[in-house]
Amino acid sequence: MRKHRIGIAFFYHESHSFSPMKTEIEQFRNEGYFIGDEIYDAYIGTKTEVGGFLDVLKQERDVEIVPLLCAAAIPSGLVSTEAYSIIEKQMLESIQQAGRLDGLLLALHGAMVVEDLFDPEEHLLGKIRELIGPSVPMATTLDMHANLSEKMIHYTPLHFGFKTYPHVDMYEQGVHASTALLKQLKEGVHYYASFEKLPMMPPSINMRTAEGPMHKMIEWAKQAEEEEEIYNVSVFGGFPYSDVPMVGASVLVVSLNPQKGKETAQKMASLFWSVREEFIMDLPGVKEGLDLAMSIEDDKPVVLADISDNPLSCGSGDTTDLLREMVKLNIPDTLFGGLYDPESIEACRKKGAGNKVFLSLGGKVSPEFGESVQVEAKVVALSDGVFHNSGPFNQHLRVDLKGAAHIRVGRMDILLIGRPMSANDPEMFRHIGLEPQAKRILALKAKNHFRAAFEPIVGRIIYVDAPGVASNRLTTFTYRYIPKPIWPLDDIEYEVELRGKEKWKH
């Protein structure tokens, strides 16, 4: 029996146009760079998109999995032209060398930006389509914060965006993409894409799907999917730190009927516009946030989320405004982390656990957001920084911090890490002997993803908008390439043309 040969690949980066940290090939190799059969060891059993691809395809006796290339880097500044070129070339070569492919599954982000390329994912899909021809089915998964362009759907209608933030359905979207591709390949199902781009780039702080406006949007999307001939509805909030012409919110409907799909996409876009003001939040600064945290009496830790320096929003992970204030106050039972500072980790290694050391903490990558904090610290523990996520976000995925050090400054514990990484999983702390649940205050370099694992063990969560490259205040950035006018930077009127009868309450 002739088997269907289906390629699987992964190319993932969220790029911040205003970050000073350019993303080079080293950052991809540090996070995840796997070729061919290495992909099995890295992703089998993980709750990731590629884990979903593998689990679905393994169950099909008439399918041969063709692992190609997986490359991912932690969100940061623009991907260098050289790094992108290396990965694109290797991706295309792996497809050429694979021989006949009957289908392709590709996990993308949707908000990658390269030094000389605004829409690299669209560019890559175009190159792949040239290689495999117009008739080979292709499906992608995309992050909820994708800056999706209409060009993307010219190459395939099958794009599946995450429906959760924190993103705990990456695996499920991998399953959905695989299932749709198999239906097209084996049953001849014909899909249509209907796309609506909105003139808005809402801040992502209030895009959580447990409550608020994005919760409403996802519930409406699920309602729409119950309609006959509607296969999938993806709602993309966009990534507002990418200074590109295709920035911002959009809706993509995959349907079996193009007219029904278009009407559904228009309705969803109208709903999206109607809740736009709900995305705006005023956040406390450092001192206000700390005062609030110290006033709360709870048997669970209070979290101060340093959202403006969240590495998964492309923060450097080493800004110091919150750290400086906490060192000054010397509050007992507090934990700060993870602070990106390989130089301080090396100084701790030289001194050894149990010894005192003078350190200049943080402020090395982005001193404009706070100078280094001078401290005398005790080195409590050192580690290689390797652990596995407990989940549910990226559950079971291996993480390598490139070294870690637990230090104590006064009455505060600090976790130093060897590369920028959001504090999204308690194992980041537990692997070195720190128990976040035992603290009164947790100051985390994080934004929303950490909630998936931390919410069961913490109490009040306070977002702090300290100075940083991922500030919630979009007016602090000097945009050059975004479309104008655009909300919330501009006060504009926008109306989606609706066809057919309104079927959902809103």
C-alpha positions as CSV (number, residue, x, y, z in Angstrom):
1,M,0.0,0.0,0.0
2,R,1.4,3.4,-1.0
3,K,1.8,5.5,2.1
4,H,1.0,9.2,2.3
5,R,4.3,11.0,3.1
6,I,3.6,14.0,5.4
7,G,6.3,16.4,6.4
8,I,6.4,18.2,9.7
9,A,8.3,21.4,10.5
10,F,8.4,24.2,13.0
11,F,9.8,27.8,12.6
12,Y,8.9,30.0,15.5
13,H,9.8,33.5,16.7
14,E,7.9,36.5,18.0
15,S,9.9,39.6,17.1
16,H,10.0,43.0,18.8
17,S,10.9,45.8,16.4
18,F,12.1,48.1,19.3
19,S,14.2,45.6,21.3
20,P,18.0,46.1,21.3
21,M,18.5,42.3,21.3
22,K,18.9,41.0,17.8
23,T,18.0,37.4,17.4
24,E,20.9,35.4,15.9
25,I,21.2,31.7,15.0
26,E,22.7,31.1,18.4
27,Q,19.4,32.0,20.1
28,F,17.6,29.4,17.9
29,R,20.2,26.7,18.8
30,N,19.9,27.6,22.5
31,E,16.1,27.2,22.5
32,G,15.4,24.4,20.0
33,Y,17.0,23.4,16.7
34,F,16.3,19.9,15.6
35,I,16.8,18.2,12.3
36,G,15.2,15.1,11.0
37,D,14.8,12.3,13.5
38,E,16.0,14.6,16.4
39,I,12.5,16.0,16.2
40,Y,11.0,12.8,17.7
41,D,13.2,12.9,20.8
42,A,12.5,16.6,21.3
43,Y,8.7,16.6,20.9
44,I,7.1,13.2,21.3
45,G,5.0,13.3,24.5
46,T,5.1,17.1,24.7
47,K,1.9,19.3,24.8
48,T,3.1,21.3,21.8
49,E,1.9,21.8,18.2
50,V,4.6,19.3,17.0
51,G,3.5,16.9,19.7
52,G,0.0,17.1,18.3
53,F,1.2,16.5,14.7
54,L,3.1,13.4,15.8
55,D,0.3,11.9,17.8
56,V,-2.2,12.2,15.1
57,L,0.0,10.9,12.3
58,K,1.4,8.0,14.3
59,Q,-2.1,6.6,14.5
60,E,-2.5,6.5,10.7
61,R,-1.2,3.2,9.2
62,D,-1.1,4.6,5.7
63,V,1.0,7.7,6.7
64,E,4.7,8.0,6.7
65,I,6.0,10.9,8.9
66,V,8.8,12.9,7.3
67,P,10.5,15.0,10.0
68,L,12.1,18.1,8.4
69,L,13.4,20.9,10.6
70,C,12.3,22.5,13.8
71,A,13.8,25.9,14.9
72,A,12.5,28.1,17.7
73,A,13.9,31.0,19.7
74,I,12.7,32.9,22.7
75,P,10.9,36.2,21.7
76,S,13.4,39.1,21.3
77,G,14.5,41.6,18.8
78,L,14.4,41.3,15.0
79,V,15.7,38.1,13.5
80,S,19.0,38.8,11.7
81,T,19.0,38.4,8.0
82,E,21.8,35.8,8.4
83,A,19.9,33.7,10.9
84,Y,16.7,33.7,8.9
85,S,18.6,32.8,5.7
86,I,20.3,29.9,7.4
87,I,17.1,28.4,8.7
88,E,15.1,29.1,5.5
89,K,17.8,27.5,3.4
90,Q,18.0,24.4,5.6
91,M,14.2,24.2,5.7
92,L,13.9,24.3,1.9
93,E,16.8,21.8,1.5
94,S,15.2,19.4,3.9
95,I,12.0,19.5,1.8
96,Q,13.9,19.0,-1.4
97,Q,15.8,16.1,0.0
98,A,12.7,14.5,1.4
99,G,11.5,13.5,-2.0
100,R,7.8,13.2,-2.7
101,L,5.6,14.9,0.0
102,D,1.8,14.4,0.0
103,G,1.2,17.0,2.7
104,L,3.0,19.4,5.0
105,L,2.3,20.4,8.6
106,L,4.1,23.6,9.7
107,A,4.0,25.2,13.2
108,L,4.6,29.0,12.9
109,H,4.2,31.9,15.1
110,G,2.9,34.6,12.8
111,A,4.7,37.6,14.4
112,M,8.3,37.0,13.2
113,V,10.1,40.0,11.7
114,V,13.5,39.8,9.9
115,E,15.8,42.8,9.5
116,D,15.0,43.1,5.8
117,L,11.7,41.3,5.7
118,F,8.4,42.4,7.2
119,D,6.5,39.1,6.7
120,P,8.9,36.2,6.7
121,E,6.3,33.5,7.4
122,E,4.4,34.5,4.3
123,H,7.7,34.6,2.4
124,L,8.6,31.1,3.6
125,L,5.2,29.7,2.7
126,G,5.6,31.1,-0.8
127,K,9.0,29.5,-1.2
128,I,7.7,26.1,0.1
129,R,4.7,26.3,-2.2
130,E,7.1,26.8,-5.2
131,L,8.9,23.6,-4.1
132,I,6.0,21.3,-3.4
133,G,3.6,22.6,-6.1
134,P,0.1,24.0,-5.9
135,S,-1.8,20.9,-5.1
136,V,0.0,19.4,-2.0
137,P,-2.1,20.1,1.1
138,M,-0.4,22.3,3.7
139,A,-1.7,23.3,7.2
140,T,-0.2,25.6,9.8
141,T,-0.7,26.4,13.5
142,L,-0.4,30.0,14.5
143,D,0.0,31.9,17.8
144,M,-2.9,34.0,19.0
145,H,-0.7,37.0,18.7
146,A,0.1,36.5,15.0
147,N,0.1,39.6,12.8
148,L,-1.6,37.6,10.1
149,S,-1.5,39.0,6.5
150,E,-3.9,38.2,3.8
151,K,-1.1,36.8,1.6
152,M,-0.7,33.9,4.1
153,I,-4.1,32.4,3.1
154,H,-3.2,32.4,-0.6
155,Y,-0.9,29.5,0.0
156,T,-3.3,27.4,2.0
157,P,-6.7,28.0,3.7
158,L,-5.7,25.8,6.7
159,H,-4.4,28.0,9.5
160,F,-5.3,27.2,13.1
161,G,-4.7,29.8,15.8
162,F,-4.5,29.1,19.5
163,K,-7.7,29.7,21.4
164,T,-6.1,30.1,24.8
165,Y,-3.9,32.6,26.5
166,P,-1.9,31.3,28.4
167,H,-1.4,29.1,25.4
168,V,-2.4,25.7,26.7
169,D,-4.1,24.4,23.5
170,M,-1.0,24.3,21.3
171,Y,-1.2,20.5,21.2
172,E,-4.9,20.7,20.4
173,Q,-4.3,23.0,17.5
174,G,-1.6,20.7,16.2
175,V,-4.2,17.9,16.3
176,H,-6.8,20.1,14.5
177,A,-4.3,21.1,11.8
178,S,-3.3,17.4,11.2
179,T,-6.9,16.2,11.2
180,A,-7.9,18.8,8.6
181,L,-4.9,18.1,6.4
182,L,-5.7,14.3,6.5
183,K,-9.4,15.0,5.5
184,Q,-8.2,17.0,2.6
185,L,-5.6,14.4,1.5
186,K,-7.7,11.3,2.0
187,E,-11.3,12.4,1.6
188,G,-10.9,15.3,-0.8
189,V,-12.5,17.8,1.5
190,H,-12.2,21.3,0.0
191,Y,-11.7,24.2,2.5
192,Y,-12.1,27.9,2.0
193,A,-10.5,30.7,4.0
194,S,-12.3,34.0,4.8
195,F,-10.1,36.7,6.3
196,E,-10.9,40.1,7.9
197,K,-8.1,42.4,9.0
198,L,-9.1,45.1,11.5
199,P,-7.4,48.6,11.9
200,M,-6.5,47.9,15.5
201,M,-3.5,46.6,17.5
202,P,-4.8,46.1,21.1
203,P,-2.3,45.7,23.9
204,S,-1.9,42.0,24.8
205,I,-2.0,42.4,28.6
206,N,-5.8,41.9,28.6
207,M,-6.0,39.2,26.0
208,R,-6.3,36.4,28.6
209,T,-9.0,34.0,27.6
210,A,-10.2,33.2,31.1
211,E,-12.1,36.5,31.3
212,G,-12.4,39.8,29.5
213,P,-12.8,40.7,25.8
214,M,-10.7,37.9,24.4
215,H,-12.8,35.4,26.4
216,K,-15.9,36.8,24.7
217,M,-14.3,36.5,21.3
218,I,-13.3,32.9,21.8
219,E,-16.7,32.0,23.1
220,W,-18.2,33.6,20.0
221,A,-15.7,31.7,17.8
222,K,-16.7,28.4,19.4
223,Q,-20.4,29.3,18.8
224,A,-19.7,30.0,15.2
225,E,-17.9,26.6,14.8
226,E,-21.1,24.9,15.7
227,E,-22.8,26.4,12.6
228,E,-23.1,24.1,9.6
229,E,-20.2,24.4,7.1
230,I,-18.0,26.3,9.5
231,Y,-14.9,24.3,10.2
232,N,-12.7,26.6,12.3
233,V,-12.6,30.2,13.6
234,S,-9.3,31.8,14.7
235,V,-9.2,35.1,16.4
236,F,-5.8,36.8,16.3
237,G,-5.1,39.7,18.7
238,G,-1.8,40.6,16.9
239,F,1.5,41.6,18.4
240,P,1.7,45.4,18.8
241,Y,5.5,45.5,19.3
242,S,6.1,44.5,15.6
243,D,6.5,47.7,13.5
244,V,5.2,46.2,10.3
245,P,2.4,47.0,7.8
246,M,0.5,43.8,8.7
247,V,0.4,44.5,12.4
248,G,-2.8,44.0,14.4
249,A,-6.0,42.0,15.0
250,S,-7.7,39.8,12.5
251,V,-10.2,37.0,12.1
252,L,-9.8,33.9,9.9
253,V,-12.6,31.5,9.2
254,V,-12.0,28.1,7.6
255,S,-15.3,26.8,6.0
256,L,-16.7,24.4,3.6
257,N,-18.8,27.1,2.0
258,P,-17.1,30.4,1.0
259,Q,-20.2,32.6,1.3
260,K,-21.0,31.2,4.8
261,G,-17.3,31.7,5.7
262,K,-17.2,35.3,4.6
263,E,-20.4,36.2,6.5
264,T,-19.0,34.6,9.6
265,A,-15.7,36.3,9.3
266,Q,-17.5,39.7,8.9
267,K,-19.6,39.1,11.9
268,M,-16.7,38.1,14.1
269,A,-14.7,41.2,12.9
270,S,-17.7,43.4,13.9
271,L,-17.8,41.8,17.3
272,F,-14.1,42.2,17.8
273,W,-14.3,45.9,17.0
274,S,-17.2,46.3,19.4
275,V,-15.1,45.1,22.4
276,R,-11.9,46.9,21.6
277,E,-12.1,49.4,24.5
278,E,-12.1,46.5,27.0
279,F,-8.5,45.7,26.1
280,I,-7.2,48.9,27.6
281,M,-5.9,48.6,31.2
282,D,-4.2,51.2,33.5
283,L,-1.4,49.5,35.5
284,P,0.4,50.5,38.6
285,G,4.1,51.5,38.6
286,V,6.7,49.8,40.8
287,K,6.1,51.6,44.1
288,E,2.4,51.6,43.8
289,G,2.4,47.8,43.0
290,L,4.8,47.0,45.9
291,D,2.7,49.1,48.4
292,L,-0.4,47.1,47.3
293,A,1.4,43.8,47.5
294,M,2.6,44.5,51.1
295,S,-0.9,45.6,52.2
296,I,-2.4,42.2,51.3
297,E,-2.7,39.5,54.0
298,D,-3.0,36.1,52.4
299,D,-1.8,32.6,53.1
300,K,-0.8,32.3,49.4
301,P,2.0,34.4,47.7
302,V,1.2,37.7,46.1
303,V,2.6,37.9,42.6
304,L,4.1,41.1,41.1
305,A,4.4,40.4,37.4
306,D,7.1,42.6,35.8
307,I,5.2,42.6,32.5
308,S,7.3,45.3,30.7
309,D,10.4,43.0,30.9
310,N,8.7,39.7,30.2
311,P,11.0,37.7,27.9
312,L,8.1,36.1,26.1
313,S,7.1,39.6,25.1
314,C,10.7,40.2,24.0
315,G,11.9,41.8,27.2
316,S,15.6,41.4,28.0
317,G,14.9,39.9,31.4
318,D,17.4,42.1,33.1
319,T,15.7,45.5,33.9
320,T,16.1,46.6,37.4
321,D,13.5,49.1,38.6
322,L,11.4,46.5,40.5
323,L,14.5,44.7,41.7
324,R,16.1,47.9,43.1
325,E,13.0,48.9,45.0
326,M,12.7,45.4,46.5
327,V,16.4,45.3,47.5
328,K,15.9,48.6,49.2
329,L,12.8,47.6,51.1
330,N,14.4,44.2,52.1
331,I,11.0,42.5,52.5
332,P,11.2,39.0,54.2
333,D,10.0,35.9,52.4
334,T,10.3,37.4,48.9
335,L,11.5,35.8,45.7
336,F,12.6,37.6,42.5
337,G,13.3,35.9,39.2
338,G,14.4,34.9,36.8
339,L,16.9,37.7,36.3
340,Y,19.1,37.2,33.2
341,D,22.7,37.8,34.2
342,P,25.3,35.3,33.0
343,E,28.1,37.5,34.3
344,S,26.8,37.3,37.9
345,I,26.2,33.5,37.6
346,E,29.9,33.1,36.6
347,A,31.0,35.2,39.6
348,C,28.9,33.0,41.8
349,R,30.4,29.9,40.4
350,K,33.9,31.2,41.1
351,K,33.0,31.9,44.7
352,G,31.0,28.7,45.2
353,A,27.9,27.9,47.2
354,G,27.8,29.1,50.8
355,N,30.1,32.0,50.1
356,K,29.5,35.8,49.9
357,V,30.0,37.7,46.6
358,F,29.7,41.3,45.4
359,L,27.5,41.5,42.3
360,S,26.3,44.1,39.8
361,L,22.8,42.7,39.1
362,G,21.0,43.2,35.8
363,G,21.0,46.4,33.8
364,K,23.5,45.1,31.3
365,V,21.4,44.6,28.2
366,S,19.0,47.5,28.7
367,P,20.6,50.0,31.1
368,E,18.2,52.7,29.8
369,F,15.5,50.9,31.8
370,G,17.6,50.9,35.0
371,E,21.3,50.6,35.9
372,S,22.8,47.6,37.6
373,V,22.0,47.1,41.3
374,Q,25.1,46.7,43.5
375,V,24.7,44.1,46.2
376,E,26.5,41.7,48.5
377,A,24.9,38.3,48.1
378,K,25.2,34.8,49.5
379,V,25.5,32.1,47.0
380,V,22.9,29.5,48.1
381,A,22.9,27.0,45.2
382,L,24.1,26.6,41.6
383,S,22.8,24.5,38.8
384,D,23.1,23.8,35.1
385,G,19.7,25.3,34.6
386,V,18.1,22.3,32.9
387,F,14.6,21.2,33.8
388,H,11.3,19.9,32.3
389,N,8.2,22.0,32.5
390,S,5.5,20.6,34.8
391,G,2.9,22.4,32.6
392,P,0.2,22.8,31.5
393,F,2.0,25.4,29.3
394,N,4.5,23.5,27.2
395,Q,4.1,20.5,29.4
396,H,7.1,18.1,29.5
397,L,9.2,20.3,27.3
398,R,12.9,20.4,28.2
399,V,14.2,23.8,29.1
400,D,17.8,24.9,29.3
401,L,18.5,28.2,31.1
402,K,22.2,27.9,30.3
403,G,23.0,28.0,34.0
404,A,21.3,29.2,37.1
405,A,22.2,30.6,40.6
406,H,20.1,31.0,43.7
407,I,21.4,34.0,45.7
408,R,20.2,35.7,48.8
409,V,20.4,39.4,49.2
410,G,19.3,40.5,52.7
411,R,16.0,38.7,53.3
412,M,15.2,38.3,49.6
413,D,15.9,35.2,47.4
414,I,16.9,35.9,43.7
415,L,17.1,33.4,40.9
416,L,19.8,34.3,38.3
417,I,19.5,32.6,34.9
418,G,21.8,32.3,31.9
419,R,19.5,33.4,29.2
420,P,16.2,35.4,29.1
421,M,13.3,33.1,30.0
422,S,9.9,34.0,31.4
423,A,9.1,32.6,34.8
424,N,6.2,30.5,33.4
425,D,6.7,27.3,35.3
426,P,7.5,26.6,39.0
427,E,10.1,24.1,37.9
428,M,12.3,27.1,37.0
429,F,12.7,27.7,40.7
430,R,12.1,24.2,42.1
431,H,14.9,22.6,40.1
432,I,17.4,24.6,42.2
433,G,15.7,24.1,45.5
434,L,13.4,27.2,45.6
435,E,9.8,26.7,46.5
436,P,7.7,29.7,45.2
437,Q,4.6,28.5,47.1
438,A,6.5,29.2,50.4
439,K,7.0,32.9,49.7
440,R,5.0,35.9,50.7
441,I,5.8,37.9,47.5
442,L,6.9,36.6,44.1
443,A,8.3,39.1,41.7
444,L,8.3,37.4,38.3
445,K,9.6,38.3,34.9
446,A,6.4,37.2,33.3
447,K,3.1,38.4,31.8
448,N,0.2,36.0,31.3
449,H,1.5,32.5,30.5
450,F,2.7,31.9,34.0
451,R,-0.9,31.8,35.2
452,A,-1.4,28.4,33.7
453,A,1.0,26.8,36.3
454,F,1.0,29.4,39.1
455,E,-2.6,30.3,39.6
456,P,-3.3,27.1,41.7
457,I,-0.5,28.0,44.1
458,V,-0.7,31.9,44.4
459,G,-3.2,34.5,45.5
460,R,-3.5,38.0,44.2
461,I,-1.7,38.8,40.9
462,I,-0.6,42.4,40.4
463,Y,0.7,43.6,37.0
464,V,3.5,46.2,37.3
465,D,4.3,48.4,34.3
466,A,7.9,49.3,35.1
467,P,10.1,50.8,32.4
468,G,10.9,48.1,29.8
469,V,10.7,47.3,26.1
470,A,7.4,45.5,26.5
471,S,5.6,48.4,28.2
472,N,1.8,48.3,28.1
473,R,2.0,52.0,26.9
474,L,2.1,51.7,23.1
475,T,2.5,55.5,22.8
476,T,6.1,55.1,24.1
477,F,7.2,53.5,20.8
478,T,8.1,55.3,17.6
479,Y,6.3,53.4,14.9
480,R,7.4,53.9,11.3
481,Y,5.7,51.1,9.2
482,I,2.4,50.3,10.8
483,P,-0.8,51.2,8.8
484,K,-2.3,54.5,9.8
485,P,-4.8,55.3,11.2
486,I,-4.9,52.5,13.7
487,W,-6.6,52.1,17.1
488,P,-5.7,52.7,19.9
489,L,-3.1,55.2,18.7
490,D,-5.7,56.9,16.6
491,D,-9.4,57.6,17.2
492,I,-11.0,56.1,14.1
493,E,-14.3,54.9,12.9
494,Y,-14.6,51.5,11.4
495,E,-17.6,49.4,10.3
496,V,-17.6,45.8,8.9
497,E,-20.1,45.2,6.2
498,L,-22.4,42.5,7.4
499,R,-24.4,40.2,5.2
500,G,-27.1,37.8,6.3
501,K,-28.8,37.8,9.7
502,E,-27.1,38.3,13.0
503,K,-27.2,35.1,14.9
504,W,-25.2,35.7,18.0
505,K,-26.0,37.9,20.9
506,H,-23.3,40.4,21.8
